[in-house]
């Protein structure tokens, strides 16, 4: 199974400046190259490196970020400040993480067509099945700060919110489809798994979304073992997301940090442009 150990070096949350007004990837890298390594360091000398019109709002945003991180329950506020595309930076600092994947193919009027919802917290897979225990998903994610999906921003979460309008969703959402794309890995989850050498158990090797729909229909028709196989398939979907998360965060963080040292350092007023 693909895996990667993450070190404190890969924790980029407090090094993130992309949520500051007027700061994009190039200015963020320039701050890093100038030795501004975290939010506290920015308050000491980082704001002086910004153009005058950005200094005051930059300082205010960093102070707000530090306050949100320190407050009990402040993670939701901080997640609203950080661009969603950069939510991967919350990991590994935030450790209460759950992987989520849904299967569909049921009747639209029954649970919005959702047949199975799978959750995996790194220790245990928990699954919610239509007409069995699906309603419990409404509270199932309340113990987590981060939800990890593959293409969940466009599919899994919108579908679940239609079924459960009051559904609690953790404040940080890491959609691995887009994180992996930044590392040059495109296509569906199974294709990316094959590229990275992840193998599924023989019982569900080669199964995809079409087969998941077919298995549900066979289950409704009374076929023995169809539901069990569908649950095995869904379990692999969520189990494989967490090693992919570690691999993606480790590699993307390393890539950004390498870029930060490519051009050397330097500091002083005007470093980041006018």
N, C-alpha and C positions, 0 to 999 in steps of 0.2 A: 504494500500500500504506500502510495506517495505520501511523504510527510516532510516537514521542515521545522527545525527548532528555531524559535524566535528569541532574539536577545533584546536587552533594553535599547540597543541601537535601532531596532526596527520600530520602536514606539514613536510615531511621528505626530501624535495628537497635539502635544504642547509645542511642537515646532511648526504647527500649521498657521500660516498667515494669509491664506487665500480668502478668508472671510473679512479681511480688512478692506475698507473702501480704497479702491484704486490699486489693489495688490493682486496681480495675476501670477502665473507660474514663473515668469522671468524675474519679477521683483522678489518673489519669495526666495528663489535661488540666490539672488543677490544678497538678501539678508543673511542667509545661511553662510554664504562665502565670506561675509563680513564678520562672522563669528557670533551672530545673533542666533543662539541655539534654542531658545525657548521663549515663552511669553514673559517670564520674569526678566530675562535679559533684554527683551524689547523695551520694557518700561525703564530700564536703567539707561540704555543708550541707543536702542534700535530706532525709536521714533525720530531721532535726529538725522537718520539716514534717509528718511522719506522727504519728498517735496513738501514745502511749507504747508500747502493746502490740505495735505493728507495727514499731518502730524497729529492734530487734535482728535479727529475721528478715529485714527488708528489707535491712539492710546486708549480712547474710550472703549473701543471694541475689545482690545486685549484685556482691559480691566474687567469688562463684562464677562469675558470668557473665563477668566480665573475665578470670578465669583460664582459662576454657574457650575464650574467643576468642583468647587469646594462645598457647595450647598447640598444638603440631603435632597434628593429628588431634582437636582439641578441639571441632570443629564439631558432631559427633554429640551430645556432651554438652549443648552449648548448644541444639541443636534439641529436645532432650528437655525443656528448661526452658521454652521459648517455646511458648505454646499453638499447636496446629496451624493454627487459623484465622488466626493472625498470622504464619505462615511467609512470607507475601509480603514481610515487612519485611527478610528476609535479602537481598533483591535491591534495589539493584544492588551492595551490598557484596560478595556472593559472585558471582563471574563465571564459575565453571565450571558452566554450566547446560546441561541437555539437555531438549528437549521430547520427549514420548513419547505415542504413540497406538497402539492395537491394533485389528485387524479380526478378527472372529469369523464363524462360520458353517460351520466344518468339523465333522467328526465328533467328538463329545465324547471318545472314546477316543484320538483322535489330537491331541496337543498341547492337550488341554483344549478343543478347538474353535477355538483361535487359529490364524488363517491368516497374518497379517502383523503384525509389530511394526516400527513406524517410529520412528527417533530423528533428531533434528535439533539440532545444536550451534551454530547460527547461521552455519555455513559449509558444512556438508555433510549431506545426508540419507543415513542408512544404514538399510537395511531387512533384516529377517530373515523368511524365508518357510518355512512348514511343509514338511517333507520336503526342504528344501534346505540351509538354514543356521540354522534356528531355535535350535538348541542354543547358538549363539554368544552369544545374548542374556544368558546367565548371567554373562558377564564384561564385557559391552559397556558397562555403566554405571559401572564402577569408577573411571573417570577424572573423575567429576562429583560436585559437592557438592549440586546442586539439580536436582530433576526437576520439570518443569512438565507438567501434564495438564489436560484438561477433563473433569470428573466422574471422574477417575482414582481418587479415594479410594473410590468405591463400585463401580467397574467394572474399569478397566485393571489396577491394581496387585493387587487381590485375585485376579483371574483369573490373572495371571502368577505369583503366589505359589503358587497351587494347582498350576500346571504345573511350576514350579521352586521347590521348598520352600526351597532355599538361596540363592535369588536375592538378589544385592546390590542394594539400592535406596538411592540417595543419602539422607543424613540429613534433608535439607530437601525437603519436598514442597509445592509450590504448586498447589493445585487451583483453576484459574481460574473454574470454574463459580461458586464461592462468592465469590470476590473480585469478579467482575463483578456478581454479584447485589447486593452492597453499593453498587454504583454505579447500580443501577436497571436492569441489563440481565439479563433472564431468558430462559429457553428454551434451545434447543439451540445448538450452536456455529455452525451455518450461519445461523441466524436472527440471532444477534448480529453475525456478520460482515456481513450485509446492512445491519443498522441502522447500523453504523459505516463502511459504504462499502467494505468489503473485497470484491473481486471475485476469483473463481477462474478459472483458464483455461477456455476454452470446452469443452475436451475432457472436463472433469469438473464443469462447472457444473451444479448441480441434483442431483447424485448424493448419496445418503445411505446409511445403514446397510443398508437393504434391498437396494439395488443392489450394495453391496459383497459381500453374501452371494451374490447372483445371479452376480456376476462370478467369484467363486471356483468356483462350481459349473460355470460355463461353461468355466473353465480346466481343471477336472478332466475335462470332457467333450471336451477337445482343441481348444477354439475358439481360433484364433490371435488374439492381441492382448488377450484377456480379462485375463490376469495383468498385462500392462503397464498397462492402464487402471486396474486395482485398485491397483497401486503408485503411479500418478499421483495417484489419489484420496487414498491414505494419506499421500503426501508433502505434499499441500496441508494436510492436517489438522495435521501437525507444524510445517510452515513457518509457518503463520498464528498459532501459539501464541505465538511470541516477540514479535512486534509487539503482540499483545494484552497480553502480560505488561508490556511497557514502558508502554503506554498506561494499563493498569489501576493499576500501581504509582504512576505519576506523578500520576494523578488522585486516587487514594485518599489518597496522602501529602499532596498539596496541600489536600485537603478537611480532613484532620485538623489540619494546621498552621494553616489558616484559623480553624478552631474554637478553636484554642489562643490566638489573639490577640483573639478577639471580645470577651471580657470583660475584657481588659486584664491587668495583672499583679498584683503584691502578694505578700508573703511574711511569714513569721513563724510562731511556734508556734501550732498549732491551726488553721492554714489549711485543712488537709485533713480536718478533722472529728475526732471522738473515737471 
